[in-house]
Amino acid sequence: MANEIMLLGADGRPLPPARAMFGDSVMRPDGLPLTGASVFPYESSNWQTQEMGDWLPWIRSPDAEINQFRDRMVARSRDLVRNDGMAAGTVTRILDNTVGVSMRLSSMPDYRALAAMTGNPAFDAKWANEFQLAAEALWRGFADDIGRYNDVSRQLTVSQQLRLGLRHKLVDGDSLVVNYWKPDRVYPGAARYATCYLVVDPDRLSNPFQMVDSKYLRNGVEIDDDGVPVAYHIRKAHQNDWYNAIESNEWERIEREDDDGWVRVIHDFERDRAGQNRGIGIFTSVLSRFKMLARYYGVELQAATIAASFGTYITSPFDAAQVEEAITGSDELSAYQNLRADWHDARPAMLNGARIPTLAPGESIETVAAAHPHSGFGEFVRAMQLTFAAASGVSAEQITQDWSRTNYSSARAALLESWKTLERRRAEFKIGTATPMYAVWLHESMDRGELPLPRNAPAFLEARTQYARCDWLSVGRGWVDPVKEPQGAVLKMDAGLSTLKRECAEQGLDYEEVIAQRALEVGKFKAAGLPLPVWFGADATEASTPEESPTPK
């Protein structure tokens, strides 16, 4: 007792023991017990209420939350997208508004940074423009190669690979691209570059032999003490590819980068927590609601089918004696039924040559008047659609393609909010997948000496971020009102609040191509002796022949 320490409150009285907070009664300074919400400083921490009593989730690390449950979540997400039109439409809308038909490279080497790094004034805007034109032209030939040599399986263009990678990221949670070096394909009439890509199903990224996660191995991602991914363990075939049963039980350890700095694996996913090593799909948070809505659809359909099957019936009077005779097997009930049959045969009712049913005395026709779908069905579905829209970042109108409740103002507001999320998804995918793929190809192209460089320029690996700086042009935002919104764009440019480059980029256009094409058209109008249209503007270029006009990229 002499060594026991007693903590006192502000009033000089002993504080209650800590264990009281976890079950024992907590006493106030006046000796009365604290009860109910008084024990919990935040209502969200209260476990004694009916609403919160059975809500006791665990605190887990991000990898513990995802990795051991990933396969089940991904399987459910894929099943949803395969069999639910709304989910499939959501994925399609996102892909169509981010990647679209193609993603076009817009090279923008950081010549200012290169000049500052090297002290070489030859890295200027003129050099950057020459580098840009050459890089974009060579990349187009590589990315759109008719022989598809940019793809290990020779099936997809680079834009198609990007679309597939983003689809995996949306549904499965991960985009996984493995870069290959295949010099045996480089010969006349075949590949020009040894670089090629392979979009890998994220299921194949897993621990060898399904081992549990460890300190340095997290669901196929090998990390070091700093949490840096250093290698990836990828099955040689999908675990349920029955035609490759042997390969599906073999794993290949692929380092993130080769010894010479060449990137081998590009792993892109959306991070929700620090320390996360695998991603989750966009439908994960609403899978249970999607399932409930599908069940509700089924119940309503079954009820409507049953109501239609038993829509009309006839009632006939039977007294107790007749019911008893029917049970005992007497012939009296049969005689009554024969009487009814004779009645109908002898007295058919005709209307315009068509026979209508007539009833014996005491009989009547009744119908089942069941309203299906239920009167609240539409609003319930709408509420669920709004939930899905909130989770995906796409407006409910885009998901359902139902614009009947929308006017110009609400449609534009919804599309602008959706565009913010779509732009963010597109920007993250550019940074996480598209630009690294371009940098892998650029590494080879610069090593081959195909691009213009000033004397004593640093090698690619010494300034790969500056050389590979770029943007990507894909689908345009479009206009709700094709008159008002372009007028607004012109006003913004005239007021100095925007630029032609920015306005063109929002519509998926390259402003340099627009300028070059416009100059070419002015030259053709003048060469043909035609007056310039009003939309050329009063200060149109003075180029008089097509040859004098700049050549489009």
Secondary structure as GFF3:
##gff-version 3
##sequence-region A 1 553
A	DSSP	three_ten_helix	18	22	.	.	.	ID=ss1
A	DSSP	beta_strand	26	27	.	.	.	ID=ss2
A	DSSP	beta_strand	33	34	.	.	.	ID=ss3
A	DSSP	three_ten_helix	36	39	.	.	.	ID=ss4
A	DSSP	three_ten_helix	43	45	.	.	.	ID=ss5
A	DSSP	alpha_helix	62	66	.	.	.	ID=ss6
A	DSSP	three_ten_helix	67	69	.	.	.	ID=ss7
A	DSSP	alpha_helix	70	83	.	.	.	ID=ss8
A	DSSP	alpha_helix	85	98	.	.	.	ID=ss9
A	DSSP	beta_strand	104	107	.	.	.	ID=ss10
A	DSSP	alpha_helix	111	118	.	.	.	ID=ss11
A	DSSP	alpha_helix	125	143	.	.	.	ID=ss12
A	DSSP	alpha_helix	158	171	.	.	.	ID=ss13
A	DSSP	beta_strand	175	181	.	.	.	ID=ss14
A	DSSP	three_ten_helix	183	185	.	.	.	ID=ss15
A	DSSP	beta_strand	195	199	.	.	.	ID=ss16
A	DSSP	three_ten_helix	202	204	.	.	.	ID=ss17
A	DSSP	three_ten_helix	208	210	.	.	.	ID=ss18
A	DSSP	beta_strand	217	218	.	.	.	ID=ss19
A	DSSP	beta_strand	221	223	.	.	.	ID=ss20
A	DSSP	beta_strand	229	235	.	.	.	ID=ss21
A	DSSP	three_ten_helix	242	244	.	.	.	ID=ss22
A	DSSP	three_ten_helix	247	249	.	.	.	ID=ss23
A	DSSP	beta_strand	251	255	.	.	.	ID=ss24
A	DSSP	beta_strand	265	268	.	.	.	ID=ss25
A	DSSP	three_ten_helix	284	286	.	.	.	ID=ss26
A	DSSP	alpha_helix	287	309	.	.	.	ID=ss27
A	DSSP	beta_strand	312	315	.	.	.	ID=ss28
A	DSSP	alpha_helix	320	328	.	.	.	ID=ss29
A	DSSP	alpha_helix	332	346	.	.	.	ID=ss30
A	DSSP	beta_strand	349	351	.	.	.	ID=ss31
A	DSSP	beta_strand	354	356	.	.	.	ID=ss32
A	DSSP	beta_strand	364	367	.	.	.	ID=ss33
A	DSSP	alpha_helix	377	392	.	.	.	ID=ss34
A	DSSP	alpha_helix	396	400	.	.	.	ID=ss35
A	DSSP	alpha_helix	408	429	.	.	.	ID=ss36
A	DSSP	pi_helix	430	434	.	.	.	ID=ss37
A	DSSP	alpha_helix	435	447	.	.	.	ID=ss38
A	DSSP	three_ten_helix	460	462	.	.	.	ID=ss39
A	DSSP	alpha_helix	464	467	.	.	.	ID=ss40
A	DSSP	beta_strand	470	473	.	.	.	ID=ss41
A	DSSP	alpha_helix	484	494	.	.	.	ID=ss42
A	DSSP	alpha_helix	500	506	.	.	.	ID=ss43
A	DSSP	alpha_helix	511	527	.	.	.	ID=ss44
A	DSSP	three_ten_helix	534	536	.	.	.	ID=ss45
A	DSSP	three_ten_helix	546	548	.	.	.	ID=ss46
###
